[in-house]
Amino acid sequence: MLMIELIFPYLIPYLLLAAIAGLFGIRTRIGFWGVFILSILVSPIISLIVLFFLKEKPRSVEKIS
């Protein structure tokens, strides 16, 4: 029980930071879930740095004829 009391206060903010990083990654090729999982595995701070190097998804351009 003591372990849960020690980990829980840090778990929620960590997951919130990972979700924020995921939101920044929505427009990348790996998307929200890819960045979110990367943030959990590595660190939200490091994943935000990696986001600067990821390319954005190409936007589809519709031709009006």
C-alpha positions in Angstrom: 0.0 0.0 0.0 2.9 2.3 0.7 4.1 2.0 -2.9 0.8 3.2 -4.3 0.9 6.2 -2.0 4.3 7.2 -3.2 3.7 6.7 -6.9 0.1 8.0 -7.3 0.9 11.7 -6.7 3.4 11.6 -9.6 1.5 9.4 -11.9 -1.4 11.8 -12.7 0.8 14.8 -13.5 3.1 12.6 -15.6 0.1 11.3 -17.6 -1.3 14.9 -18.0 2.1 16.0 -19.4 2.1 13.1 -21.7 -1.4 14.0 -22.9 -0.3 17.6 -23.5 2.6 16.4 -25.6 0.2 14.1 -27.5 -2.0 17.1 -28.3 1.0 18.9 -29.7 1.6 15.8 -31.8 -1.8 15.6 -33.4 -0.6 17.0 -36.7 2.5 14.8 -37.0 2.7 11.5 -38.8 2.6 9.4 -35.6 -0.4 11.4 -34.3 -1.7 11.8 -30.7 -1.4 8.2 -29.6 2.1 7.8 -31.0 3.4 10.9 -29.2 1.4 10.0 -26.1 3.0 6.5 -25.9 6.4 7.9 -26.7 5.9 10.4 -23.8 5.0 7.6 -21.4 7.9 5.4 -22.5 10.6 8.1 -22.6 9.5 11.4 -21.0 7.1 14.1 -21.9 9.9 16.7 -22.0 12.0 14.6 -24.3 9.0 13.8 -26.6 8.3 17.5 -26.9 11.9 18.0 -28.1 11.4 15.1 -30.6 8.2 16.8 -31.9 10.3 19.7 -33.2 12.0 17.2 -35.6 8.9 15.3 -36.7 7.3 16.4 -40.0 3.7 17.5 -40.1 1.2 15.4 -41.9 0.8 16.6 -45.5 -2.5 18.4 -45.8 -4.8 17.2 -48.5 -5.6 19.8 -51.0 -9.0 19.5 -52.7 -9.3 20.9 -56.2 -12.5 22.7 -56.9 -13.6 22.2 -60.5 
